[in-house]
Amino acid sequence: MIINAFRRVAGGRQPTTQISRSIRSYTTEQPLAGEARIRQKLTESFKPIRLQVEDVSGGCGSFYAINIASDSFKGLTTVKQHRLVNETLKEDIAGIHGLQLKTATE
């Protein structure tokens, strides 16, 4: 019913929305560039046994999920493991909104 009323007001035309094709050109980096940069830093610093880095923000690079296992974490509490990762990614973390971090030794 609401749609029919809208059509009468709009002169019988279907409502349309146009999205500019140039929106994508305003992004600051390629969608996977942030993941690759984080993966490289963590690989160099921790020589991980397992490493997963995923942009879970829909591709805009504002929220990452990281799952890392490394012998570098042996004997450290989870808090200390996370501090090491946070220190390694300090510059990257300054430019994002959130980070989900899971660390392990195996």
C-alpha positions as a Markdown table, in Angstrom:
| # | Residue | x | y | z |
|---|---|---|---|---|
| 1 | Met | 0.0 | 0.0 | 0.0 |
| 2 | Ile | 2.8 | 2.4 | 0.9 |
| 3 | Ile | 4.6 | 1.6 | -2.3 |
| 4 | Asn | 1.5 | 2.3 | -4.4 |
| 5 | Ala | 1.1 | 5.7 | -2.7 |
| 6 | Phe | 4.7 | 6.5 | -3.4 |
| 7 | Arg | 4.3 | 5.5 | -7.0 |
| 8 | Arg | 1.3 | 7.9 | -7.3 |
| 9 | Val | 3.4 | 10.7 | -5.8 |
| 10 | Ala | 6.4 | 9.8 | -8.0 |
| 11 | Gly | 4.2 | 9.8 | -11.1 |
| 12 | Gly | 4.1 | 6.1 | -11.5 |
| 13 | Arg | 7.9 | 5.7 | -11.8 |
| 14 | Gln | 9.8 | 3.1 | -9.9 |
| 15 | Pro | 12.1 | 4.6 | -7.2 |
| 16 | Thr | 15.7 | 4.3 | -8.1 |
| 17 | Thr | 19.0 | 5.0 | -6.4 |
| 18 | Gln | 22.2 | 5.7 | -8.2 |
| 19 | Ile | 25.6 | 5.1 | -6.5 |
| 20 | Ser | 28.6 | 6.8 | -7.9 |
| 21 | Arg | 31.1 | 4.5 | -9.5 |
| 22 | Ser | 33.9 | 6.7 | -8.2 |
| 23 | Ile | 33.3 | 5.9 | -4.6 |
| 24 | Arg | 35.9 | 3.1 | -4.6 |
| 25 | Ser | 38.6 | 5.5 | -5.8 |
| 26 | Tyr | 38.5 | 7.3 | -2.4 |
| 27 | Thr | 39.7 | 4.3 | -0.4 |
| 28 | Thr | 43.3 | 4.7 | 0.9 |
| 29 | Glu | 44.6 | 1.3 | 0.1 |
| 30 | Gln | 43.8 | -1.9 | -1.6 |
| 31 | Pro | 41.5 | -4.2 | 0.4 |
| 32 | Leu | 44.1 | -6.8 | 1.2 |
| 33 | Ala | 47.0 | -4.4 | 1.7 |
| 34 | Gly | 46.4 | -4.0 | 5.4 |
| 35 | Glu | 46.2 | -7.8 | 5.9 |
| 36 | Ala | 49.4 | -8.3 | 4.0 |
| 37 | Arg | 51.3 | -5.6 | 6.0 |
| 38 | Ile | 50.1 | -7.0 | 9.3 |
| 39 | Arg | 51.0 | -10.6 | 8.2 |
| 40 | Gln | 54.5 | -9.5 | 7.2 |
| 41 | Lys | 55.2 | -7.7 | 10.5 |
| 42 | Leu | 54.0 | -10.7 | 12.6 |
| 43 | Thr | 55.9 | -13.2 | 10.4 |
| 44 | Glu | 59.2 | -11.2 | 10.8 |
| 45 | Ser | 58.8 | -10.7 | 14.5 |
| 46 | Phe | 57.4 | -14.1 | 15.7 |
| 47 | Lys | 58.2 | -16.7 | 13.0 |
| 48 | Pro | 54.7 | -18.1 | 13.7 |
| 49 | Ile | 53.7 | -21.8 | 13.5 |
| 50 | Arg | 50.2 | -20.6 | 12.5 |
| 51 | Leu | 49.1 | -17.2 | 11.4 |
| 52 | Gln | 45.7 | -16.0 | 10.2 |
| 53 | Val | 45.0 | -12.3 | 9.6 |
| 54 | Glu | 41.6 | -11.3 | 8.4 |
| 55 | Asp | 40.0 | -8.0 | 7.7 |
| 56 | Val | 36.5 | -8.5 | 9.3 |
| 57 | Ser | 35.4 | -4.9 | 8.7 |
| 58 | Gly | 34.0 | -5.7 | 5.3 |
| 59 | Gly | 37.1 | -4.7 | 3.4 |
| 60 | Cys | 37.6 | -1.2 | 4.7 |
| 61 | Gly | 40.6 | -2.1 | 7.0 |
| 62 | Ser | 39.1 | -0.8 | 10.3 |
| 63 | Phe | 38.9 | -4.1 | 12.2 |
| 64 | Tyr | 41.1 | -7.2 | 12.0 |
| 65 | Ala | 41.0 | -10.7 | 13.5 |
| 66 | Ile | 44.4 | -12.2 | 14.2 |
| 67 | Asn | 45.1 | -15.8 | 15.3 |
| 68 | Ile | 48.8 | -16.4 | 15.8 |
| 69 | Ala | 50.7 | -19.3 | 17.3 |
| 70 | Ser | 54.5 | -19.0 | 17.9 |
| 71 | Asp | 57.2 | -20.5 | 20.0 |
| 72 | Ser | 58.1 | -16.9 | 21.0 |
| 73 | Phe | 55.1 | -17.0 | 23.3 |
| 74 | Lys | 56.3 | -20.0 | 25.4 |
| 75 | Gly | 56.3 | -19.3 | 29.1 |
| 76 | Leu | 54.4 | -16.0 | 28.7 |
| 77 | Thr | 51.0 | -15.2 | 30.0 |
| 78 | Thr | 48.3 | -14.4 | 27.5 |
| 79 | Val | 48.5 | -10.7 | 28.5 |
| 80 | Lys | 52.2 | -10.6 | 27.8 |
| 81 | Gln | 51.7 | -12.4 | 24.5 |
| 82 | His | 49.1 | -9.8 | 23.5 |
| 83 | Arg | 51.4 | -7.0 | 24.6 |
| 84 | Leu | 54.1 | -8.3 | 22.3 |
| 85 | Val | 51.8 | -8.4 | 19.4 |
| 86 | Asn | 50.3 | -5.0 | 20.2 |
| 87 | Glu | 53.8 | -3.5 | 20.4 |
| 88 | Thr | 54.8 | -5.0 | 17.0 |
| 89 | Leu | 51.6 | -3.6 | 15.4 |
| 90 | Lys | 51.6 | -0.3 | 17.3 |
| 91 | Glu | 51.6 | 1.9 | 14.1 |
| 92 | Asp | 48.9 | -0.2 | 12.4 |
| 93 | Ile | 46.7 | -0.3 | 15.5 |
| 94 | Ala | 46.8 | 3.5 | 15.7 |
| 95 | Gly | 44.9 | 3.6 | 12.4 |
| 96 | Ile | 42.2 | 1.0 | 13.0 |
| 97 | His | 39.1 | 0.8 | 15.2 |
| 98 | Gly | 39.4 | -2.7 | 16.6 |
| 99 | Leu | 41.5 | -5.8 | 16.9 |
| 100 | Gln | 40.5 | -9.3 | 17.8 |
| 101 | Leu | 43.6 | -11.2 | 19.0 |
| 102 | Lys | 44.1 | -14.8 | 19.8 |
| 103 | Thr | 47.6 | -16.1 | 20.7 |
| 104 | Ala | 48.9 | -19.5 | 21.4 |
| 105 | Thr | 52.2 | -21.5 | 21.7 |
| 106 | Glu | 51.2 | -24.4 | 19.5 |
